[in-house]
């Protein structure tokens, strides 16, 4: 069994859609773009559904403090390249890529969603 889709609530749907397409290689498959819901396809058939916060009937617009989504890249160079891409576009990260437990990477906050970009470290950690 695989997790095949995730629905994220965002304050600015157009900006979120653009971010995921531009920096995280998702493809929008909406037949007609709107400001309420957007469906994006990622690698391996994964589907990301972005939904405007306006759709939250109960008014809940926050994720828990530790909530995040993660993207695993192949190696440290890919992580560094992604960090450079983010930095070159003016996106601000608190820290440069670094060792985080058994991975190497960085975090970026986009519209109240913490995004983790990492690769596994192959070395043995004592």
Buried (B, 14 or more C-beta within 10 A) or exposed (E): EEEEEEEBBBEBBBEBBEBBBEBBEBEBEEEEEEEEBBBBBBEEEBBBEBBBBEEEEEEEEEBEEEEBBEBEBEEBEBBBEBBEEBEEEEBEBEEEBEEBEEBBBBBBEBBBBBBBBBBBBEEEEE
